[in-house]
Amino acid sequence: MELDNIDPYSDRLQALEQLRLEIEIHMDIQIKINNTEWYIGWPKGSLLISKNNGEFEHDFKSGDSKEVLDYVVDGKKIRDQWRDIVIVAM
């Protein structure tokens, strides 16, 4: 799937590559996984994921998007549930 064909008005990811690219270009990302909101971004210069605006926070060591995609939320890696993710803001 080419990223040029992504619908900018959709609230769903249309490819896992879309999320990977957004992480790699240091975008702030807000998504919902199983009705829980998550933030992925670089607010302190290092990559982190935060649940419910700071209720839980995890810093990634390498800053590699693969670490985020392999992060487990509700028993499944993010990469394995990307089709169910709802985009709040990107």
Backbone torsions as a table, in degrees:
resi	resn	phi	psi	omega
1	MET	NA	131.7	176.5
2	GLU	-86.2	139.8	-179.5
3	LEU	-71.1	-17.6	177.8
4	ASP	-65.1	-20.4	-175.7
5	ASN	-97.3	12.7	-178.0
6	ILE	-78.7	133.8	178.8
7	ASP	-76.3	113.4	-177.2
8	PRO	-69.5	-11.4	-178.6
9	TYR	-99.1	-2.8	-179.4
10	SER	-78.1	144.6	175.8
11	ASP	-97.3	14.6	178.6
12	ARG	-123.5	146.7	172.6
13	LEU	-67.5	139.8	179.4
14	GLN	-104.7	-6.3	175.6
15	ALA	-164.5	147.3	175.3
16	LEU	-61.6	-33.2	178.7
17	GLU	-58.2	-32.4	178.8
18	GLN	-60.5	-47.2	179.7
19	LEU	-67.6	-43.2	179.5
20	ARG	-58.0	-45.9	-179.2
21	LEU	-64.6	-43.1	179.4
22	GLU	-60.6	-38.8	177.2
23	ILE	-65.6	-45.4	-174.8
24	GLU	-68.4	-25.8	178.2
25	ILE	-95.9	15.1	173.5
26	HIS	64.5	36.4	175.4
27	MET	-76.9	149.5	168.8
28	ASP	-82.6	129.6	-174.0
29	ILE	-126.3	130.7	172.5
30	GLN	-120.7	124.0	-178.4
31	ILE	-135.3	164.0	172.7
32	LYS	-117.4	130.1	173.0
33	ILE	-122.3	118.5	-178.0
34	ASN	52.2	47.2	177.3
35	ASN	65.0	14.3	174.6
36	THR	-111.7	130.8	-177.6
37	GLU	-84.2	137.5	179.2
38	TRP	-128.0	145.3	174.1
39	TYR	-113.6	134.3	173.7
40	ILE	-124.7	126.7	-179.4
41	GLY	-177.2	-169.0	-173.8
42	TRP	-125.5	46.5	-171.8
43	PRO	-65.7	-25.7	-179.1
44	LYS	-111.3	14.2	-177.7
45	GLY	91.6	-12.4	174.7
46	SER	-121.4	153.6	-176.2
47	LEU	-73.6	133.7	176.8
48	LEU	-144.1	163.3	171.3
49	ILE	-124.2	138.5	-176.7
50	SER	-134.7	137.4	180.0
51	LYS	-99.7	132.7	174.8
52	ASN	50.1	53.1	175.1
53	ASN	55.0	46.0	173.1
54	GLY	105.5	-1.7	178.0
55	GLU	-58.5	-35.6	177.7
56	PHE	-143.4	141.4	-179.3
57	GLU	-141.1	136.3	177.7
58	HIS	-132.1	124.3	176.1
59	ASP	-91.0	138.4	176.8
60	PHE	-94.5	137.2	-175.2
61	LYS	-68.5	-45.7	-171.7
62	SER	-91.5	-23.6	-174.2
63	GLY	77.2	14.1	-179.3
64	ASP	-86.5	133.9	-179.8
65	SER	-58.9	-28.9	179.7
66	LYS	-59.9	-36.6	178.1
67	GLU	-61.4	-41.4	179.3
68	VAL	-67.4	-46.5	-178.0
69	LEU	-64.8	-26.3	177.6
70	ASP	-91.4	-1.6	179.1
71	TYR	-67.3	137.0	-176.0
72	VAL	-94.4	124.7	175.4
73	VAL	-124.7	123.1	-179.9
74	ASP	55.2	41.4	174.0
75	GLY	82.4	2.5	179.8
76	LYS	-135.4	144.0	175.4
77	LYS	-63.5	146.6	177.5
78	ILE	-56.4	-41.0	-179.2
79	ARG	-60.1	-26.1	-178.7
80	ASP	-88.3	-6.6	-179.9
81	GLN	-127.8	19.8	-176.4
82	TRP	-58.8	-30.9	-179.1
83	ARG	-66.9	-22.0	-178.2
84	ASP	-95.0	-5.4	-177.7
85	ILE	-74.6	135.2	175.5
86	VAL	-103.3	129.8	179.1
87	ILE	-83.0	124.3	174.6
88	VAL	-92.3	-49.0	177.6
89	ALA	-157.9	142.6	174.7
90	MET	-141.4	NA	NA
